[in-house]
Amino acid sequence: MSDIPVGSDSHNGIGLGLRFPPARFCDYPRTVPATPIEYLLEIEHASFPVHVRDPEVIQAIAVLCALGCVEAEIYPPLDLRRSFGEYECAVVKKITPEGISELALEYS
C-alpha cells in the first residue's frame, strides 16, 4: 500500500485492487471510538465515502456492517479468520436506514 497522507485527495484506490470511486482519505475518527455506535455517531455528518486505515476502527466498521448500520467495503475482503490488524483500509459508503434508526435511539 502506498504512503498516502491522511487528507490527501490524490489517492483513488488504483493499485490497491479496491473497487470504489475516488474519494478523499479522512481523519475519521479523530480518536479511536470505544464502541461501534460511537463511531457511527462520529461519522453521522461526514462527507461520504469515508476512508479509514486504523485496524480498531475497521473492526468497528465490520460490526456496523454486520448490524446493517452502514454500507462499507473492507480491504482485503472481510474474512473472519484474519486478525483485524491485517486489514489495510475500509471505505464507509453510507449510513443505512437501520443506522439512522440506531442514531435516533442514541439521541433519545
Secondary structure, 3 states (H helix, E strand, C coil): CCCCCCCCCCCCCCCCCCCCCCCCECCCCCCCCCCHHHHHHHHCCCCCCEEECCHHHHHHHHHHHHHCCEEEEEECCCCCCCCHHHCCEEEEEEECHHHHHHHHHHHC
